[in-house]
Amino acid sequence: MQLFWDEESNISNHSSDNRLGRRIAKNVRRHPKSTLTAISIMRWFQPRFTAGVVGVLLNNVDEVLLVEHVFHSKIPWGLPGGWVNRNELLTAAVEREFLEETALKVKTLYPLNTWSSPYWKNHIDVAFAVELVDNTLSHPPLTLSRELLAYQWLSRAELPQLFREHVHVIDLALAYRHSRNSLPPLK
């Protein structure tokens, strides 16, 4: 390995003597469209995943918004959320799901956790802390979609049976809110 200095940035970089890698990189840079085509073809043979998002919305008295889902037969209560559309950003997906399911406009603050689903093969879920765009009300009015039956604002002590991952991210959101070193918002 050879150490050299990048004169423009004064940053020390490490470079290995990888001649094949350098030739490949040179061709990739010379023919970017061919490279993208090759990557697209390779992706057809890679495993496919689906992704879901949920959001933890806390009001100003530390109650969390829970919704009762029509299609969740074993554990109907949970956090608002849903599937991520193709080519959709995760943050955009959670904001869209809140708007579709509850008519609430939220903005994403920070990611809380990611887990692979114990119920579906090749599925991951990502949880985000969110806040209302207009957060002047502690119990804003909701308009539920047809996917939902009811909603409740509940304290941590009042939670019904939930997926364990939902309980965990609620606890994380509450801990972050009350810590002195809270995470910065996503930009």
Secondary structure as UniProt FT lines:
FT   STRAND          2..6
FT   TURN            7..10
FT   STRAND          11..15
FT   HELIX           19..30
FT   HELIX           32..44
FT   STRAND          50..58
FT   TURN            60..61
FT   STRAND          64..69
FT   TURN            70..71
FT   STRAND          77..78
FT   STRAND          81..83
FT   TURN            86..87
FT   HELIX           90..102
FT   STRAND          106..116
FT   TURN            121..122
FT   STRAND          123..132
FT   TURN            135..136
FT   TURN            146..147
FT   STRAND          148..154
FT   HELIX           156..158
FT   HELIX           164..178
FT   TURN            180..181
//
